Amino acid sequence: MILEGKRVPLPAVPVVHRRFEAHARATPDAVAVVCAGQRVTYAELDARANRFAHLLAARGAGPGAKVGICLDYSVDLVVAILGTLKAGAAYVPLDPSYPAARLRLLLGRIPGLALVVASPATAGLVGSAAVEVLGPEELSGRSAGLPTTGPDVPVTGDDVCYAVFTSGSTGTPKLTAVRHEGWFNLLNWLALEYGLHRGSHNLVVSAFGFDLSQRSLLMPLFCGATQHLMASRNFDGALAYRMLAEHPIRTVHCASSTLYLLVDWETARGGAHLAGLDYVLFGGEPLKFERIEAWARREGNTCTLLHQYGVAECTDVATSYDLVAHRPGDQDIAPVGRPAYNTGIHLLDERQRGLGAGESGEICISGAGVGAGYLGGTGPESERFTTVEVDGVPRRLYRTGDRGHVTEAGELVVAGRMDAQVKVRGMRIDPTDIERALGRLAGVKEAAVAVEYTASGEAELIAFLVPTGEETAENEVRLRLLETLPRNMVPARFLTVPELPLSPHGKVDRAVLLDEFRNQYAAGSATE
């Protein structure tokens, strides 16, 4: 079975920054970016980005080059992104929320790195770079006399616009490259399908290194709207909610776990600023619908929740589903909907044969959004990029490694990872199935399940619970789980935690949870 998105023609040169430039000409005095009291118009932003593009070109950082950007959210960050695109180069986000050791590893894995842009606050994190590190102050001085008009650099839809690191199933960071055509197609689909316009002002709430953040950053500039940036390196729920209250923000793109925090913040304060948005576009991890259901169904909530699915290798988003239609049952998983424009969703079995509605298999993506592959990649994961024939025409396709099926109504449902399953006492188990069962129990606000290995190498399931009130007794939780799950799917240990920690990308950080478990286990053993 192939789910086909609507076929929509793209411009001869499908390039995102050209759309921004058109807005700069049409509405030069419109506000493009707001950050920490700074307000920059489209004309001002375009002029600064053009100067930076000329500076890059003069230093040989043009077509085919990679420019690392290690900046906190700021006007300078947006200037660096647009200037890099205008120069024909591709930018690589180097997230300043990462430790220096992690950034050192990433810097060594960027082929064709020409230079790195950093600020005084971030330069120390990228000091190991083997290329020149430029700061915004240096850029302002060196580019002051350069033209404010755009450089004459031809850019095609097949050129790489940005590349982000993803660990995939191996845990080894890989640099996956996104093409201009795919990025343009994504933003064009969001704008046309959901009616985004010059009033669709956005707030960025996710970390810079996250693939989701790239479309969040450029979406409002693609539409002629205003981009609002938080002057915070890590997610700050209080600051985010205050900005929703103080500015005419209409859209937010985020991970599911970040949405939960925003909902909790609004619910605790009796506010309505999140509920009054036009759209929250979210995904990136399995949805725990019970965490947002009461808020989503409350009277007066006019916010459309778009539950989306995609992978960094295919320009971040491939499908979307309006949750207003979701009516959860005991075993239901919220769908992620239908494909974006010019996108195909394929469900294949182990022998790469198509499957019918209701049959579970590997989710594969074809179409405009499929990226240029892993830069410098030669390992087995590069083989996930392949070609299939559809109606006699070859199509580039990416095998996601995600497991899912298509409903009779033609909606995609993602059930988990093909490689996330672990063997526990001889049976294959997906921990997300257990998380869903725990989330349905009274007294459990949310839950995460991680896999720990005993000294003998046996896999053991550890459940981390955030209670709605008082701590729930472990034996009680175990007995209630046994009513719905087979015994081998019931975790061996349960640990109550005040909240689930998030990674810089806004997803549940299971490594931190396992460290907490090991520390508590070690402390308990020491007192025995």
C-alpha positions as CSV (number, residue, x, y, z in Angstrom):
1,M,0.0,0.0,0.0
2,I,1.1,3.5,-0.8
3,L,-0.4,6.6,0.7
4,E,0.0,9.4,-1.7
5,G,0.1,13.1,-0.8
6,K,-1.5,15.7,-3.1
7,R,0.7,16.4,-6.1
8,V,1.4,20.2,-6.1
9,P,3.8,21.8,-8.6
10,L,6.8,23.6,-7.2
11,P,8.7,26.6,-8.6
12,A,11.5,26.0,-11.1
13,V,13.9,27.0,-8.3
14,P,12.3,25.8,-5.0
15,V,14.5,27.7,-2.6
16,V,13.2,28.8,0.8
17,H,15.3,32.0,1.2
18,R,14.0,33.3,-2.1
19,R,10.5,33.4,-0.6
20,F,12.0,35.4,2.4
21,E,13.6,37.8,-0.1
22,A,10.2,38.3,-1.9
23,H,8.7,39.3,1.5
24,A,11.6,41.7,2.1
25,R,10.8,43.5,-1.1
26,A,7.0,43.5,-0.7
27,T,6.9,44.4,3.0
28,P,10.3,45.8,3.9
29,D,9.1,47.5,7.1
30,A,7.3,44.4,8.5
31,V,8.9,42.9,11.7
32,A,10.8,39.8,10.9
33,V,12.5,38.8,14.2
34,V,11.8,39.7,17.8
35,C,14.3,38.6,20.5
36,A,15.3,40.1,23.9
37,G,13.9,43.5,23.1
38,Q,15.3,43.6,19.6
39,R,13.0,44.1,16.7
40,V,14.4,43.7,13.2
41,T,12.5,44.4,10.0
42,Y,12.5,42.3,6.8
43,A,14.6,44.9,5.0
44,E,17.2,45.1,7.9
45,L,17.4,41.3,8.2
46,D,17.8,40.9,4.4
47,A,20.6,43.5,4.2
48,R,22.5,42.0,7.1
49,A,22.2,38.5,5.7
50,N,23.4,39.7,2.3
51,R,26.5,41.2,3.8
52,F,27.2,38.0,5.6
53,A,26.7,36.0,2.4
54,H,29.2,38.2,0.6
55,L,31.7,37.7,3.4
56,L,31.3,33.9,3.2
57,A,31.7,34.0,-0.6
58,A,34.9,36.1,-0.2
59,R,36.2,33.4,2.2
60,G,35.5,30.5,-0.2
61,A,32.4,29.3,1.7
62,G,30.1,29.1,-1.2
63,P,28.3,26.2,-3.0
64,G,29.1,22.9,-1.5
65,A,30.7,24.3,1.7
66,K,29.4,23.7,5.2
67,V,29.1,26.5,7.7
68,G,28.8,25.5,11.4
69,I,26.6,27.7,13.5
70,C,27.0,27.6,17.2
71,L,24.9,30.5,18.5
72,D,22.2,31.0,21.1
73,Y,18.9,32.1,19.8
74,S,19.3,35.7,18.6
75,V,19.0,37.9,15.5
76,D,22.6,37.0,14.7
77,L,21.5,33.3,14.5
78,V,18.9,34.1,11.8
79,V,21.4,36.4,10.0
80,A,23.9,33.5,9.9
81,I,21.3,31.0,8.6
82,L,20.0,33.2,5.8
83,G,23.5,34.5,4.9
84,T,24.7,30.9,4.6
85,L,21.8,30.0,2.3
86,K,22.3,33.1,0.1
87,A,26.0,32.2,-0.3
88,G,24.9,28.8,-1.7
89,A,26.5,26.9,1.3
90,A,24.7,24.7,3.8
91,Y,24.5,25.4,7.5
92,V,25.1,22.8,10.3
93,P,23.5,23.6,13.7
94,L,26.0,23.1,16.5
95,D,23.7,23.3,19.5
96,P,25.3,25.4,22.3
97,S,23.2,23.4,24.9
98,Y,25.5,20.4,24.1
99,P,28.6,19.7,26.2
100,A,31.9,20.7,24.6
101,A,33.0,17.1,24.4
102,R,29.9,16.3,22.3
103,L,30.5,19.3,20.0
104,R,34.1,18.2,19.6
105,L,32.9,14.9,18.3
106,L,30.4,16.5,15.9
107,L,32.9,18.9,14.5
108,G,35.1,16.0,13.5
109,R,32.2,14.6,11.4
110,I,31.4,17.5,9.1
111,P,32.9,17.0,5.6
112,G,33.6,20.2,3.8
113,L,33.4,22.4,6.9
114,A,34.6,25.9,5.9
115,L,34.2,27.9,9.1
116,V,32.2,28.1,12.3
117,V,30.2,31.1,13.5
118,A,30.2,31.5,17.3
119,S,29.7,34.2,19.9
120,P,31.8,35.0,23.0
121,A,29.4,32.9,25.0
122,T,29.7,29.9,22.7
123,A,33.2,30.2,21.2
124,G,34.7,28.0,24.0
125,L,32.5,25.2,23.0
126,V,33.8,25.0,19.5
127,G,37.5,25.8,20.2
128,S,38.5,22.4,18.9
129,A,37.4,23.3,15.4
130,A,40.1,22.9,12.7
131,V,38.7,25.8,10.8
132,E,38.3,29.5,11.5
133,V,35.8,30.5,14.2
134,L,34.1,33.9,13.5
135,G,32.2,35.9,16.0
136,P,29.2,38.3,15.3
137,E,31.4,41.3,16.3
138,E,34.0,40.3,13.7
139,L,31.4,39.7,11.2
140,S,29.9,43.2,11.7
141,G,33.3,44.8,11.3
142,R,34.4,42.8,8.3
143,S,31.1,43.0,6.4
144,A,30.3,46.7,7.1
145,G,31.5,47.8,3.7
146,L,30.0,44.8,1.7
147,P,27.0,45.1,-0.5
148,T,23.5,45.0,1.0
149,T,22.2,43.3,-2.2
150,G,22.2,39.6,-2.5
151,P,25.1,37.8,-4.1
152,D,24.6,36.3,-7.6
153,V,24.9,32.7,-6.6
154,P,22.8,30.1,-8.4
155,V,21.1,27.7,-6.0
156,T,19.0,24.7,-7.2
157,G,16.4,22.6,-5.5
158,D,18.8,19.6,-5.4
159,D,21.5,21.5,-3.5
160,V,21.9,20.9,0.3
161,C,20.5,23.7,2.5
162,Y,21.2,22.3,5.9
163,A,22.4,19.2,7.6
164,V,21.6,18.0,11.1
165,F,23.0,15.3,13.3
166,T,20.9,12.3,14.2
167,S,22.0,9.2,16.1
168,G,19.6,6.8,14.5
169,S,19.6,3.2,15.8
170,T,23.3,3.0,16.2
171,G,23.9,5.8,18.7
172,T,26.7,7.1,16.5
173,P,26.0,10.7,15.3
174,K,25.4,10.9,11.5
175,L,25.1,14.1,9.5
176,T,21.9,13.9,7.4
177,A,21.6,16.4,4.6
178,V,18.3,18.1,3.6
179,R,17.8,19.5,0.0
180,H,16.4,22.9,-0.8
181,E,13.5,21.3,-2.8
182,G,12.5,19.1,0.2
183,W,12.6,22.1,2.6
184,F,10.6,24.3,0.3
185,N,8.1,21.6,-0.3
186,L,7.6,21.2,3.5
187,L,7.1,24.9,4.2
188,N,4.9,25.3,1.1
189,W,2.7,22.4,2.2
190,L,2.3,23.8,5.7
191,A,1.5,27.3,4.4
192,L,-1.1,26.2,1.8
193,E,-2.7,23.3,3.7
194,Y,-3.1,25.2,7.0
195,G,-3.6,28.7,5.7
196,L,-0.5,30.2,7.3
197,H,0.0,33.9,6.4
198,R,1.7,37.2,7.4
199,G,-0.1,37.1,10.7
200,S,1.1,33.5,11.6
201,H,3.7,34.7,14.1
202,N,5.7,31.9,15.6
203,L,7.6,31.2,18.9
204,V,10.6,28.8,18.8
205,V,10.6,26.6,21.9
206,S,12.9,23.7,20.8
207,A,16.7,23.5,20.9
208,F,18.7,24.6,17.8
209,G,20.2,21.2,17.1
210,F,16.7,19.6,16.7
211,D,15.6,18.9,13.1
212,L,12.1,20.3,14.1
213,S,13.7,23.7,14.9
214,Q,14.9,24.3,11.3
215,R,11.3,24.5,10.0
216,S,10.2,26.3,13.1
217,L,12.9,29.0,12.4
218,L,12.1,29.6,8.8
219,M,8.3,28.9,8.6
220,P,7.2,32.5,9.6
221,L,9.8,34.1,7.3
222,F,8.5,31.9,4.5
223,C,5.0,33.4,5.2
224,G,6.0,37.0,5.8
225,A,5.2,36.7,9.5
226,T,7.3,37.5,12.7
227,Q,9.7,35.0,14.3
228,H,9.8,35.3,18.1
229,L,12.9,33.9,19.8
230,M,13.4,33.1,23.5
231,A,16.7,34.5,25.0
232,S,17.3,31.2,26.7
233,R,19.7,28.3,25.7
234,N,17.4,25.6,27.3
235,F,13.7,25.4,27.3
236,D,12.1,27.7,29.9
237,G,8.4,27.0,30.4
238,A,7.8,30.2,32.4
239,L,9.5,32.4,29.7
240,A,7.7,30.6,26.9
241,Y,4.3,31.0,28.5
242,R,5.0,34.7,29.3
243,M,5.9,35.3,25.6
244,L,2.7,33.6,24.5
245,A,0.8,36.1,26.8
246,E,2.7,39.2,25.7
247,H,3.1,38.8,22.0
248,P,0.6,38.0,19.1
249,I,2.0,34.5,18.6
250,R,-0.2,32.2,16.6
251,T,1.9,29.0,16.0
252,V,4.3,26.8,18.0
253,H,6.3,23.8,16.7
254,C,7.5,21.4,19.4
255,A,8.1,17.8,20.6
256,S,5.3,16.0,22.4
257,S,7.0,16.3,25.8
258,T,7.4,20.0,25.4
259,L,3.6,20.3,24.7
260,Y,2.9,18.5,27.9
261,L,4.9,21.0,29.9
262,L,3.2,23.9,28.2
263,V,-0.2,22.4,28.9
264,D,0.7,21.7,32.5
265,W,1.8,25.4,32.9
266,E,-1.4,26.7,31.4
267,T,-3.6,24.3,33.4
268,A,-1.9,25.1,36.7
269,R,-2.4,28.9,36.2
270,G,-5.9,28.7,34.6
271,G,-4.6,30.5,31.5
272,A,-5.8,30.3,27.9
273,H,-2.9,31.7,25.8
274,L,-1.9,28.2,24.6
275,A,-5.5,27.2,24.0
276,G,-6.0,30.4,21.9
277,L,-3.2,29.7,19.4
278,D,-4.1,28.8,15.8
279,Y,-1.8,25.7,15.7
280,V,0.5,23.6,17.7
281,L,2.4,21.4,15.4
282,F,4.1,18.6,17.3
283,G,5.5,15.1,17.3
284,G,8.9,13.4,17.4
285,E,7.9,10.8,20.0
286,P,4.9,8.6,20.9
287,L,1.9,10.7,21.9
288,K,0.5,10.2,25.4
289,F,-2.9,11.6,24.6
290,E,-4.2,11.3,28.2
291,R,-1.6,14.0,29.1
292,I,-3.4,16.6,27.0
293,E,-6.9,15.3,26.5
294,A,-8.7,17.3,29.3
295,W,-7.0,20.5,28.2
296,A,-7.7,19.8,24.5
297,R,-11.4,19.1,25.1
298,R,-12.0,22.0,27.5
299,E,-14.6,24.6,26.5
300,G,-13.1,27.6,24.7
301,N,-10.0,25.8,23.4
302,T,-9.7,26.9,19.8
303,C,-6.1,25.6,19.2
304,T,-5.8,23.0,16.4
305,L,-3.4,20.3,17.4
306,L,-1.5,18.8,14.5
307,H,0.0,15.4,15.4
308,Q,2.8,15.0,12.9
309,Y,5.3,12.3,11.9
310,G,8.6,12.3,10.0
311,V,12.3,11.8,10.2
312,A,15.3,14.2,9.8
313,E,16.4,12.2,6.8
314,C,13.2,13.2,5.0
315,T,13.0,16.9,5.9
316,D,11.4,16.4,9.3
317,V,7.7,16.0,8.6
318,A,6.0,13.6,6.2
319,T,2.4,13.3,7.6
320,S,0.0,15.3,9.7
321,Y,-3.3,14.6,11.6
322,D,-5.7,17.0,13.2
323,L,-6.4,15.5,16.7
324,V,-9.9,16.9,16.8
325,A,-11.0,13.7,15.1
326,H,-9.2,11.4,17.6
327,R,-11.4,9.4,20.0
328,P,-9.1,7.3,22.1
329,G,-10.1,3.8,23.2
330,D,-8.2,1.5,25.6
331,Q,-5.8,0.3,23.0
332,D,-5.9,3.2,20.5
333,I,-2.7,5.0,19.2
334,A,-3.4,8.4,17.8
335,P,-2.8,8.4,14.1
336,V,-0.3,10.7,12.4
337,G,-2.5,11.2,9.4
338,R,-1.9,11.6,5.7
339,P,1.1,12.5,3.7
340,A,2.4,16.0,2.9
341,Y,2.3,17.3,-0.6
342,N,4.5,15.4,-3.1
343,T,5.1,12.7,-0.5
344,G,4.5,8.9,-0.5
345,I,4.2,6.6,2.5
346,H,5.0,3.0,1.8
347,L,4.3,0.1,4.2
348,L,6.7,-2.8,3.4
349,D,7.4,-6.2,4.9
350,E,10.8,-7.8,5.5
351,R,11.1,-8.7,1.8
352,Q,10.2,-5.1,0.7
353,R,6.7,-6.2,-0.5
354,G,3.8,-3.8,-0.1
355,L,1.2,-4.4,2.7
356,G,-2.5,-3.7,2.8
357,A,-4.6,-1.7,5.3
358,G,-4.3,-2.9,8.8
359,E,-1.1,-4.9,8.1
360,S,1.9,-3.9,10.2
361,G,5.3,-3.3,8.5
362,E,8.2,-0.8,8.1
363,I,7.2,2.7,7.2
364,C,9.1,4.1,4.2
365,I,9.0,7.6,2.7
366,S,9.4,8.7,-0.9
367,G,9.0,11.9,-2.7
368,A,10.3,15.5,-2.6
369,G,11.3,15.4,1.1
370,V,13.8,12.5,0.8
371,G,17.1,14.0,1.7
372,A,20.6,13.8,0.1
373,G,21.7,11.0,2.5
374,Y,24.3,10.9,5.2
375,L,27.3,13.2,4.5
376,G,30.5,11.2,4.6
377,G,28.4,8.1,5.5
378,T,29.5,4.7,4.2
379,G,28.0,2.4,6.9
380,P,25.0,0.1,6.6
381,E,22.6,2.9,7.6
382,S,23.3,4.6,4.3
383,E,21.7,1.7,2.6
384,R,18.4,2.9,4.1
385,F,18.3,5.4,1.2
386,T,17.3,3.3,-1.8
387,T,15.1,3.4,-5.0
388,V,11.8,1.7,-5.8
389,E,9.7,1.6,-8.9
390,V,6.1,3.0,-8.8
391,D,4.1,2.6,-11.9
392,G,7.4,2.0,-13.8
393,V,9.0,5.2,-12.6
394,P,11.9,5.1,-10.1
395,R,11.5,6.9,-6.8
396,R,14.1,7.6,-4.2
397,L,12.9,6.1,-0.9
398,Y,14.1,6.1,2.7
399,R,13.4,3.1,5.0
400,T,12.7,4.8,8.4
401,G,13.0,1.7,10.6
402,D,9.6,2.7,12.2
403,R,6.8,0.2,12.5
404,G,3.3,1.1,11.6
405,H,0.1,0.4,9.7
406,V,-2.6,2.2,7.7
407,T,-6.1,2.3,9.0
408,E,-9.2,1.6,6.8
409,A,-9.7,5.3,6.7
410,G,-6.3,5.8,5.1
411,E,-4.5,7.3,8.2
412,L,-1.0,6.3,9.1
413,V,-0.4,4.9,12.7
414,V,3.1,4.6,14.0
415,A,3.4,1.8,16.6
416,G,7.1,2.1,17.5
417,R,10.6,1.3,16.2
418,M,11.5,-1.9,14.4
419,D,14.7,-1.9,16.4
420,A,13.3,-0.6,19.7
421,Q,12.0,-4.1,20.6
422,V,13.9,-6.0,23.2
423,K,13.8,-9.6,24.2
424,V,12.7,-10.2,27.8
425,R,12.5,-13.8,28.9
426,G,12.5,-14.9,25.2
427,M,9.7,-12.6,24.1
428,R,10.1,-9.5,21.9
429,I,8.7,-6.4,23.6
430,D,8.3,-2.7,22.6
431,P,8.7,-0.5,25.7
432,T,6.3,2.1,24.2
433,D,3.4,-0.4,24.5
434,I,4.1,-0.6,28.3
435,E,4.3,3.2,28.6
436,R,0.8,3.5,27.0
437,A,-0.6,0.9,29.4
438,L,0.9,2.7,32.4
439,G,-0.4,6.1,31.2
440,R,-3.9,4.7,31.3
441,L,-3.7,3.8,35.0
442,A,-5.4,6.1,37.5
443,G,-2.9,7.9,39.6
444,V,-0.2,7.9,36.9
445,K,0.4,11.3,35.3
446,E,3.0,10.0,32.8
447,A,5.5,7.2,32.6
448,A,8.6,6.1,30.8
449,V,10.1,2.6,30.4
450,A,13.8,2.0,29.9
451,V,15.8,-1.2,29.5
452,E,18.6,-2.1,31.9
453,Y,20.8,-5.1,31.7
454,T,21.7,-7.3,34.7
455,A,25.2,-8.5,35.5
456,S,24.3,-11.7,33.6
457,G,23.3,-9.7,30.5
458,E,19.5,-10.3,30.8
459,A,17.3,-7.4,29.8
460,E,15.2,-5.9,32.6
461,L,12.4,-3.4,32.2
462,I,12.5,-0.4,34.5
463,A,9.4,1.9,34.8
464,F,9.6,5.5,35.9
465,L,6.3,6.9,37.1
466,V,5.2,10.5,37.7
467,P,2.2,10.3,40.0
468,T,-0.8,12.6,39.8
469,G,-0.8,12.9,43.6
470,E,0.7,10.7,46.3
471,E,3.1,8.0,45.3
472,T,1.4,4.8,44.0
473,A,2.5,1.6,45.6
474,E,4.6,-0.6,43.4
475,N,2.7,-3.8,44.0
476,E,-0.6,-2.0,43.2
477,V,0.7,-0.8,39.9
478,R,2.1,-4.2,39.1
479,L,-1.3,-5.9,39.8
480,R,-3.2,-3.4,37.7
481,L,-0.8,-3.9,34.8
482,L,-1.3,-7.6,35.0
483,E,-5.0,-7.0,34.2
484,T,-4.1,-5.8,30.7
485,L,-0.5,-7.0,29.9
486,P,1.1,-10.4,29.8
487,R,3.5,-11.0,32.7
488,N,6.7,-10.7,30.7
489,M,5.7,-7.1,29.7
490,V,5.3,-6.0,33.4
491,P,8.5,-4.1,34.5
492,A,10.7,-5.7,37.0
493,R,11.1,-2.5,39.0
494,F,9.2,0.8,39.4
495,L,10.7,4.1,40.4
496,T,8.6,7.2,41.3
497,V,10.1,10.4,40.0
498,P,8.8,14.0,40.3
499,E,9.0,14.6,36.5
500,L,10.5,13.0,33.4
501,P,13.7,14.8,32.4
502,L,13.9,16.1,28.8
503,S,16.9,16.2,26.4
504,P,17.8,19.5,24.8
505,H,15.5,18.4,21.9
506,G,12.5,18.2,24.2
507,K,12.2,14.5,24.3
508,V,12.2,12.2,27.4
509,D,15.9,11.5,28.3
510,R,15.9,7.8,29.3
511,A,19.7,7.9,29.9
512,V,19.2,10.4,32.8
513,L,16.4,8.2,34.2
514,L,18.6,5.1,34.1
515,D,21.4,7.0,35.9
516,E,18.9,7.9,38.6
517,F,17.9,4.3,38.9
518,R,21.5,3.1,39.2
519,N,22.3,5.7,41.8
520,Q,19.3,4.8,43.9
521,Y,20.0,1.1,43.4
522,A,23.7,1.6,44.4
523,A,22.7,3.6,47.5
524,G,20.2,1.0,48.5
525,S,22.7,-1.8,48.2
526,A,25.3,0.2,50.2
527,T,22.9,0.4,53.2
528,E,21.9,-3.2,53.2
